[in-house]
């Protein structure tokens, strides 16, 4: 199957579509690269927070293929494998050009020796470590990784002050705000005033729309990066049974992976997508799932995990615009 895909690719001319990432004015690939899995299996505070089944050679091969496919926006975080994901990316500059990559990382999920997130001194320690891991003098974008700013938001001002100090010191070009909850991002967006937000959005998880965050981002020309755009793969319909993930794998705690009715519904939806789009695209399911969330979000990209060369090859084929009627039809299949 992979050989047939490669043969297909060699006979077409495909240029990765770019969007302007809001007020950053930076052109980034509409299908961007998420490197959470490069940190491999990991636990934090007794919880599984990583991905199993990953090896470094696959990660590096994926990065090389992504680069050759003009996927120029790579996203990581200080806590993905306790810096391992950053180190993998940092190891690549001997083979490809750092200046051609829009590079993002995050700070905030590691408390270190403190009893709360976003301790100013520890944030300084962490960004210096991230820059060392990434082998770069600066990142293009650094996110506050979440919106847990204390019971009474007492740590918010310090967190915001520190990331803007990073910008003044030339350690980052732009500021971002991320969270699993779009409502929480919206609550703090005026105070943080981010250039970019990173929000959970896919055809099934639609709080990005219902919360009002989508309208805010468009109205204020905020760059947007959607994470989990295929919900860790389960939306593609590739699973046919309940899967038990090994220790250290985040997916073991995702309730949909334990719901056979949901799994079966995704399989049926996959068949519907293939019927409608297989004649117009070599990856009908993935392109439909991503196209449906990107068609009316002009400053947004999707952070797609690319765990090996094959997945990066497929990612290079995605990002085509769906017609409005097709996008709305796809979204209707996944309504709760």
C-alpha positions as CSV (number, residue, x, y, z in Angstrom):
1,X,0.0,0.0,0.0
2,X,2.8,2.4,0.9
3,X,4.6,1.7,-2.4
4,X,1.4,2.5,-4.3
5,X,1.1,5.8,-2.4
6,X,4.7,6.7,-3.2
7,X,4.1,5.9,-6.9
8,X,1.0,8.1,-6.8
9,X,3.0,11.0,-5.3
10,X,5.7,10.8,-7.9
11,X,3.1,11.4,-10.6
12,X,1.5,14.5,-9.2
13,X,2.7,18.0,-8.4
14,X,1.7,19.0,-4.9
15,X,2.6,22.2,-3.1
16,X,1.8,22.5,0.6
17,X,-0.8,25.2,1.1
18,X,0.2,28.0,3.4
19,X,-1.8,30.3,5.6
20,X,-0.8,33.5,7.3
21,X,-0.8,32.8,11.0
22,X,-2.8,35.8,12.0
23,X,-1.0,38.9,13.2
24,X,2.3,37.1,13.2
25,X,2.2,37.7,9.4
26,X,4.2,34.4,9.1
27,X,3.3,31.9,6.3
28,X,3.0,28.5,7.8
29,X,1.9,25.2,6.3
30,X,-1.8,24.6,6.8
31,X,-0.9,21.1,7.8
32,X,1.7,21.6,10.5
33,X,3.7,19.0,12.5
34,X,2.9,18.1,16.1
35,X,5.7,16.2,17.9
36,X,4.1,15.1,21.1
37,X,4.7,11.5,20.2
38,X,8.5,12.1,19.8
39,X,8.7,12.2,23.6
40,X,7.7,8.5,23.6
41,X,6.1,6.9,26.7
42,X,6.0,9.1,29.8
43,X,4.2,9.5,33.1
44,X,3.7,12.6,35.3
45,X,2.2,12.7,38.7
46,X,1.0,9.1,38.3
47,X,-0.7,9.8,35.0
48,X,0.1,8.5,31.5
49,X,1.1,11.5,29.4
50,X,3.1,10.2,26.5
51,X,2.9,7.9,23.5
52,X,4.2,4.4,23.3
53,X,5.6,2.6,20.2
54,X,7.8,5.5,19.1
55,X,11.5,5.3,18.2
56,X,13.9,8.1,17.5
57,X,14.8,7.0,14.0
58,X,11.2,7.1,12.9
59,X,10.9,10.6,14.5
60,X,13.9,11.9,12.6
61,X,12.7,10.3,9.3
62,X,9.3,12.0,9.8
63,X,11.0,15.4,10.3
64,X,13.1,15.0,7.1
65,X,10.1,14.0,5.1
66,X,8.0,16.8,6.5
67,X,10.7,19.3,5.6
68,X,10.9,18.0,2.1
69,X,7.1,18.3,1.9
70,X,7.3,22.0,2.9
71,X,5.7,21.4,6.3
72,X,7.5,24.4,7.8
73,X,5.8,24.7,11.2
74,X,6.9,22.3,14.0
75,X,5.3,22.3,17.4
76,X,6.8,20.7,20.6
77,X,6.9,21.3,24.3
78,X,9.3,21.2,27.2
79,X,7.5,18.3,28.8
80,X,7.1,16.0,25.8
81,X,9.3,13.2,27.1
82,X,10.9,15.7,29.6
83,X,12.6,17.5,26.7
84,X,13.2,14.4,24.5
85,X,10.9,15.7,21.7
86,X,12.8,19.0,21.7
87,X,16.1,17.2,21.6
88,X,15.0,15.2,18.5
89,X,14.1,18.4,16.7
90,X,17.4,20.1,17.8
91,X,19.4,17.2,16.4
92,X,18.1,17.9,12.9
93,X,19.8,21.2,12.1
94,X,22.9,19.4,10.7
95,X,20.7,18.0,7.9
96,X,18.2,20.8,7.3
97,X,17.8,24.5,7.8
98,X,16.6,25.9,11.1
99,X,15.8,29.3,9.5
100,X,13.2,27.6,7.3
101,X,11.2,26.2,10.2
102,X,8.7,28.2,12.3
103,X,9.4,26.6,15.6
104,X,7.1,26.5,18.6
105,X,7.5,25.2,22.1
106,X,5.6,25.6,25.4
107,X,6.2,26.2,29.1
108,X,4.1,25.6,32.2
109,X,3.3,21.9,32.7
110,X,6.5,21.2,34.7
111,X,6.2,22.6,38.2
112,X,9.7,21.7,39.2
113,X,10.3,22.1,42.9
114,X,7.4,24.5,43.3
115,X,3.8,23.8,44.4
116,X,2.3,25.7,41.5
117,X,2.8,26.2,37.8
118,X,4.3,29.3,36.2
119,X,6.8,30.2,38.9
120,X,8.8,33.0,37.3
121,X,12.3,31.7,38.1
122,X,11.4,28.2,37.0
123,X,10.0,29.5,33.8
124,X,13.3,31.1,33.1
125,X,15.1,27.9,33.8
126,X,12.8,26.0,31.5
127,X,13.1,28.2,28.5
128,X,16.9,28.2,28.7
129,X,16.7,24.4,28.8
130,X,14.3,24.3,25.8
131,X,16.7,26.5,23.8
132,X,19.5,24.2,24.6
133,X,17.5,21.1,23.7
134,X,16.4,22.7,20.4
135,X,19.9,24.0,19.7
136,X,18.7,27.4,18.8
137,X,19.1,31.0,20.0
138,X,15.3,31.6,20.0
139,X,12.0,30.0,19.2
140,X,9.5,31.6,16.9
141,X,6.6,31.0,19.3
142,X,6.3,30.1,23.0
143,X,3.0,29.2,24.5
144,X,1.7,29.3,28.1
145,X,0.9,25.6,28.0
146,X,-2.4,25.8,29.9
147,X,-4.6,28.2,31.8
148,X,-4.1,26.9,35.3
149,X,-3.1,30.2,36.9
150,X,-4.0,29.4,40.5
151,X,-7.3,29.2,42.4
152,X,-7.7,32.9,42.2
153,X,-5.6,33.4,39.1
154,X,-2.9,34.7,41.4
155,X,-0.1,33.5,39.1
156,X,-1.5,34.9,35.9
157,X,0.4,38.3,36.0
158,X,3.7,36.6,36.7
159,X,3.3,34.2,33.9
160,X,2.3,36.8,31.4
161,X,5.2,39.1,32.5
162,X,7.7,36.3,32.0
163,X,6.7,35.3,28.5
164,X,6.8,39.0,27.4
165,X,10.2,39.3,29.0
166,X,11.3,36.3,26.9
167,X,10.2,38.2,23.9
168,X,12.0,41.4,24.9
169,X,15.2,39.3,25.4
170,X,14.9,37.8,22.0
171,X,14.2,34.3,23.2
172,X,10.9,34.2,21.3
173,X,9.3,36.2,18.5
174,X,5.7,35.6,19.4
175,X,3.5,34.7,22.4
176,X,0.9,31.9,22.5
177,X,-1.8,30.6,24.8
178,X,-2.9,27.0,24.9
179,X,-5.5,24.9,26.8
180,X,-7.7,21.9,26.3
181,X,-10.7,24.2,27.0
182,X,-11.6,26.9,24.6
183,X,-13.7,28.6,27.3
184,X,-10.6,28.9,29.4
185,X,-8.6,30.4,26.6
186,X,-11.3,32.9,26.0
187,X,-11.4,33.8,29.7
188,X,-7.7,34.8,29.7
189,X,-7.2,35.9,26.1
190,X,-7.5,39.7,26.7
191,X,-5.0,39.6,29.6
192,X,-2.4,37.5,27.8
193,X,-3.0,39.1,24.4
194,X,-1.5,36.2,22.5
195,X,-0.4,36.3,18.9
196,X,-1.4,32.7,18.5
197,X,-3.7,30.3,20.4
198,X,-3.6,26.6,20.4
199,X,-7.0,25.0,20.9
200,X,-8.5,21.6,20.8
201,X,-10.7,21.3,17.7
202,X,-11.8,18.5,15.5
203,X,-15.1,17.4,13.9
204,X,-16.2,15.8,17.2
205,X,-14.9,18.2,19.8
206,X,-16.4,21.6,18.8
207,X,-16.1,23.8,21.9
208,X,-13.8,26.0,19.8
209,X,-16.9,27.1,17.9
210,X,-19.6,27.0,20.5
211,X,-17.5,28.9,23.1
212,X,-17.2,31.9,20.8
213,X,-13.4,31.5,20.6
214,X,-13.6,31.0,16.8
215,X,-15.3,34.3,16.3
216,X,-12.9,36.1,18.6
217,X,-9.9,34.7,16.8
218,X,-11.2,35.7,13.4
219,X,-12.3,39.1,14.5
220,X,-8.9,39.9,16.1
221,X,-6.7,38.3,13.5
222,X,-5.3,35.8,16.0
223,X,-3.2,32.9,14.6
224,X,-4.8,29.5,15.5
225,X,-3.2,26.0,15.7
226,X,-5.7,23.2,16.2
227,X,-4.3,20.2,18.2
228,X,-5.8,16.7,18.2
229,X,-7.5,17.4,14.8
230,X,-8.1,13.7,14.3
231,X,-8.5,12.9,18.1
232,X,-5.4,10.8,18.4
233,X,-6.4,8.8,15.3
234,X,-9.7,7.5,16.5
235,X,-11.8,9.7,14.2
236,X,-10.2,8.1,11.1
237,X,-12.1,4.9,11.8
238,X,-9.0,2.8,11.7
239,X,-9.8,1.1,15.1
240,X,-12.2,-1.9,15.1
241,X,-12.1,-2.8,18.8
242,X,-11.3,-1.5,22.2
243,X,-7.6,-1.0,22.5
244,X,-5.5,-1.4,25.7
245,X,-2.6,1.0,25.5
246,X,0.7,0.3,27.5
247,X,1.7,2.3,30.5
248,X,2.9,5.7,29.7
249,X,0.5,6.2,26.7
250,X,-1.9,9.1,27.0
251,X,-4.5,7.4,24.8
252,X,-5.3,4.9,27.6
253,X,-7.1,7.6,29.4
254,X,-9.2,8.8,26.4
255,X,-12.8,7.5,27.0
256,X,-13.6,7.2,23.4
257,X,-11.0,4.4,23.0
258,X,-13.0,2.4,25.5
259,X,-16.4,3.0,23.9
260,X,-17.2,0.3,21.3
261,X,-20.3,2.2,20.1
262,X,-18.1,5.2,19.3
263,X,-15.5,3.1,17.6
264,X,-18.2,1.4,15.4
265,X,-19.7,4.8,14.5
266,X,-16.3,6.1,13.4
267,X,-15.9,3.0,11.1
268,X,-19.3,3.8,9.5
269,X,-18.3,7.5,9.1
270,X,-15.1,6.4,7.4
271,X,-17.1,4.4,4.8
272,X,-19.2,7.5,4.2
273,X,-16.2,9.7,3.7
274,X,-14.6,7.2,1.3
275,X,-17.7,7.0,-0.8
276,X,-18.0,10.8,-1.1
277,X,-14.3,11.8,-1.6
278,X,-12.3,8.8,-2.8
279,X,-12.6,9.9,-6.4
280,X,-11.2,13.4,-5.7
281,X,-8.4,12.8,-3.2
282,X,-5.9,10.0,-2.5
283,X,-6.5,10.4,1.3
284,X,-10.3,10.9,1.4
285,X,-10.8,10.4,5.1
286,X,-7.9,12.5,6.5
287,X,-8.4,15.3,4.0
288,X,-12.1,15.4,4.8
289,X,-11.6,15.5,8.5
290,X,-9.0,18.3,8.3
291,X,-10.7,20.2,5.5
292,X,-13.9,20.4,7.5
293,X,-12.3,22.2,10.4
294,X,-10.0,24.5,8.2
295,X,-12.4,25.6,5.5
296,X,-13.7,28.7,7.3
297,X,-10.8,29.4,9.7
298,X,-8.6,31.6,7.6
299,X,-5.8,32.1,10.2
300,X,-5.7,28.5,11.3
301,X,-3.5,25.4,10.8
302,X,-3.9,21.9,12.0
303,X,-1.1,20.2,14.1
304,X,-1.0,16.7,12.8
305,X,1.1,14.1,14.5
306,X,3.6,12.5,12.1
307,X,5.2,9.6,13.7
308,X,7.2,8.1,10.8
309,X,8.1,8.8,7.2
310,X,4.9,7.2,5.9
311,X,2.7,9.5,8.0
312,X,4.7,12.5,7.0
313,X,4.4,11.5,3.3
314,X,0.6,11.3,3.7
315,X,0.6,14.7,5.6
316,X,2.2,16.3,2.6
317,X,-0.8,15.4,0.5
318,X,-3.3,17.0,2.8
319,X,-4.6,20.6,3.3
320,X,-6.8,21.1,0.3
321,X,-9.8,23.3,0.7
322,X,-13.2,21.7,1.0
323,X,-16.3,23.3,-0.5
324,X,-18.6,24.7,2.1
325,X,-21.3,22.1,1.3
326,X,-18.8,19.3,1.7
327,X,-17.4,20.7,4.9
328,X,-20.8,21.1,6.5
329,X,-21.7,17.6,5.4
330,X,-18.6,16.2,7.1
331,X,-19.3,18.1,10.3
332,X,-22.9,16.8,10.3
333,X,-21.6,13.2,10.4
334,X,-19.9,13.7,13.7
335,X,-22.6,15.7,15.7
336,X,-23.0,14.5,19.2
